[in-house]
Amino acid sequence: MSDPTPTRLPERPGEIIDRTRQVSFTFNGEIYPAHPGDTIASALSAAGVRTFSRSFKYHRPRGLLCGAGHCPNCLVQVGDEPNVRSCQRAVEQDMDVNPQNAWPSLDQDVMSLAGLGDRFMPVGFYYKTFMKPSQLWPHYEQALRNAAGLGVVDQGTPWGAYDKQYLHGDVAVIGGGPSGISAALEAAEAGANVLLFDNGPQLGGHLRWRSDSDDTSRKDLLEKVQSARIEVYTDTDVLGWYQDNWLAAVRGDRLFKARAKAIVFATGTIEVPTLFDNNDLPGILLGSAVQRLLNLYGVAPGRRVVVVTANRHGWDLAADLLAAGVELAAIVDERRTRDHPASVDLAAAGVPIYNGSALTGARGRKAVSAAVISEIDDSGNPIGPGRVLSCDTIALSTGWEPALDLLYTAGGKSVYQENRAEMSVDPVPDGLYVAGSANGADLLQARVEDGRVAGRLAAAHLELTEPPPQQELDKLALELSKEERRTSDRISAPDGKKRFVCFCEDVTDVDVDTAIAEGYDSVELLKRYSTISMGPCQGKMCSVNALRLCSRIKGQSVQETGRTTSRPPTTPVYLGVLAGQNMEPVQVSSIHDWHLDRGASMMVAGLWLRPEHYGDATAEVNNVRNRVGLIDVSPLGKFQLTGPGAPDLLERLYINQWRNLRKGRVRYGVMCNDEGVVLDDGVCARVDDDTWYLSTTSTGAGTAFQWIQWWLQSGWGGNVHLTDMTEIYSAFNLAGPHSREVLRKLTKRDLGNKAFPYMRIRRTRVAGVSCRVWRIGFTGELSYEIHVPSSAGLHVWEALMEAGGEFGIAPFGVEAQRVLRLEKGHLIVGQDTDAMSDPLGADMAWAVKLEKPDFLGKRSLERISVDGPHQRLVGFEMTRKHIVPEEGLQIVKPQENGKLNIIGWISSSRFSPTLKKSIGLCWLPSDIGSEPGATFTIYQDGRLEEARVHHGPFFDPGGERLKS
Amino acid sequence: MPESSIKLSPLHEIARDLEATFTDVDHWRMPERFAGVEIETTSATTGVVLFDETAKGRIQVEGDASDTVLTSAFTLPNLEVGAGTHHDGTNVVRLRQDLFYLSVPPGAEAETIEKVRAQANGSLVTATDITDGRTAIRVIGPDAPTLMSKVCGLDFSEPSFPDGHARQSSVARTNQLIIRNDLGGNPAYSLVGSRSLGAYLWSVLMEAGAEWDIRPIGRSAHHELEKSTT
């Protein structure tokens, strides 16, 4: 595959390689030289390599085609990264590059035999062939994936570092060619902050590499950009437009999220190939790719080139090749006129010129060896015998397609201009502007002027300047209308060889014909059935040819045929870029590192990390029951209500009564929504006349705060302020028979039962820190919940641990707490209740004060109270004491016919180390749940287990321990 | 309150792991220096640095009459929502028509709250010391706006977010109050958010700032920067 004659040319003006230095890399196991600045493709081309990879379906050899990062033909594997566009990726020292889709080798690919059996693999063949038997589909799928893969993904690849950045501007200009630069300069001059994006390494667009470039013009434009208020982002692909002018752009591993008030789409054009026999052979390149090779990298595309064209650009290209000393086998121009200035020199140099002729096919086995051309009639059909031109390269410059995908996604409507054989957009949405080559301008001056006008219009949209006078707009429109046609829509007649419409998916013109004949005649159906435009190029190379082909087969215009919907991303993007920097917030308490140092096993609770246990949850339960334990309950929601309106608000928010709560006292409370469903629970204390302090569940804290805030802002906020104290206070629960003795060592306050009884709150210093101390008991033990300013949290925690040393204090985690509260029969909102649970059914009827004038959920609860709840939350014990049913299991009622009716579910269950038996909470039909000792059946692992209803706490039912 | 410094920032362990030297600031134990004052100040004036200013006092003042009360308590200009001012060591930012945020020197919280309450004259104005519930991280340096644009969707350009102004927004997916308070001629932003998320936010900022060799600075370097401002 390697050409023995290197094709690196002498130094070219404007080239971007550094010839003073050399690097080396491997391709397909061989070492190749390159210069810094080379792409993989340019370096391989300089070494005479024509075939880079194999195609998707038929495994045909493929090489450089577009040179612009659009087509799939030069995709290679670089190290562990598949699908790298070799024409865009710069060579690096020791880079390991390999072909894709080739086995056992690039030169001899077994799967290329598939091309011989193509008649058995028509379009959609796998839909038809591999459907039955259905159970074999996974095997078919694996085989198909292996045969038609795109590179190899190494799942052991380490995570990359990706990030995002937000950008803001008045005007965003997409495209840094002459029209984009001109638009940016004009908008900046009017006072706009301008963001200018270009996917090339430098601004200038085609001026960088095309023969009609005016280097002086480019340098002049660049100088102006540097002195203007323009933020330039080169090497940046804009891949999506979203609502409110939100642009997604990618540079390397970074995703830019850019917002602009107006956008100029100076996105240029994409050179597209045409349909002819063997149009995918290596050695067939688009003209712009040849010019890039020549002028950026100093590489000749081959030794003997046929230039095929239908516009002035082909002649520019031919002139470039001639100047570079590359042999021209011929210039073939569909047009009959020969008015390009270079034609004289080319003719004088003896280059054969065929006007009124077109390319009908290419010959060659693994690469081009000849071009077949023919004279054509006025309709573009071949006439007379064809002519075979020996060559190793065919340079195609026959058509351009405005790059309008982004503008389509922004709401621009496509209009096919038959006279130019190109798409345009009309109307363009308000605040968006299209300029330059994408707008049909082809001559440099027209592009610059069109860009300038678009920039002015964008600035005028922001009221930074006046719009251009109508006379100026009319003049520009007239100039653009005079532009020479640059695109051919000719499709040559087939001659038995493959003619690829879609290079990504190996879809031929015959496939399109077949699909339409089978009824897939709408473009959207055709796309999905044939997979045209669904490959890596995303339609850039194939869409317009597919539409033209479809329109001819159906006998309708391209406009009538329509086009498929454009969607972002318009260029391929790494998923890692979309993910960006890992930003998963984690909340930790002020004691977090202490927990880690003590070997705590952490669990996720909402965003919080909490100690689940410190090694032995059962020992922690026993320690609390027998001695004293300390748990970090900092995530509990903590809110303060201030103002005389607080009692009224509480009466409305909670099902309980509050006005009669005296200072220093605490009451358990339940909040419901308007449907009477339990939202949250907790305790609430009256700190002083106008200050109330309440707690909520840990995971429900955020929701509860929003819920209260919503009602405050909906008319219940008179004379009351709500403050979220959740983070201000860390909270620790000191629980166990020795808790009073421990706390007594750290405070001067009288902790006796008379001075500080159950369900009271006191402000006191603990270890010298002013704290709020509640005497409450979720665990069922004598306990104190100490709310300490978070910055002093670790100090107080360590003081408690030290003070408790002589009493056998030990920390306990969430798992032990769950067991302890279950032994006490306490429910957890969210665990033992769901979106259907009302307090009457949830064993909280005692708290529902229907006699209150009004509260959230009252009407619903009144209705439920008439007949009573259908389901009840009750305790249960297992008949077989060691069986612990899984939480969430169904409670069933066996029927006479052997079937099982579901009648309830298990919400909590644990083995109680205190009671030495399995206990839990469950939802049962009221008739069963109301009867203590009633038996019911739990379905577990295919077996039926018997359980009995239990009412009230399992442990210390009289509450002597927590009131002690 | 005990004699020794018992108040710790949620970033304390991070600073300790970085082998910072510590100093006491009104019962807070705060990093004095990390790599050295000169290195830290150089980074702050040429790149971007993070400074833990959690020890500063933070007070929230709420109420329909809070504007009047604060104007009486301090000499305040009329502040639009999002605008702030500095008076005698106290920074005041208006977050809502009826909500203000005050930043005061460490230890001045109680005195400031008393000052506010004294002016309330029976109107419902709530002054709450929220110091313990927040982490405050100051991002300082010429690259600070770009760093911020990597973690927050706001426009940090000069006209959109001028010095002395504040915004409430999502930063790295957490709710933060962002106050622009330039230092030594360099852009600076104080991020005030939930204490429990402080360590997370710090790590995100350090990772996002790696491209500028971001580093933490201690109180000594910060003091040097403050001196250069005055």
Interface residues (C-beta under 8 A of the other chain):
Chain A: D163 K164 Q165 Y166 L167 H168 N193 K257 R259 Q581 M583 E584 P585 V586 Q587 V588 S589 S590 H592 D593 L607 W608 S634 P635 Q640 T642 G643 P644 N719 H721 T723 D724 M725 T726 E727 I728 Y729 A767 G768 V769 S770 P789 S790 S791 A792 L794 H795
Chain B: M1 P2 I6 K7 L8 S9 P10 E13 W28 T54 Q60 E62 G63 L124 T126 T128 D129 I130 T131 D132 G133 R134 T146 S149 K150 V151 C152 G153 L154 D155 S157 S160 A172 R173 T174 S194 R195 S196 L197 A199 Y200 V204 E207 A208
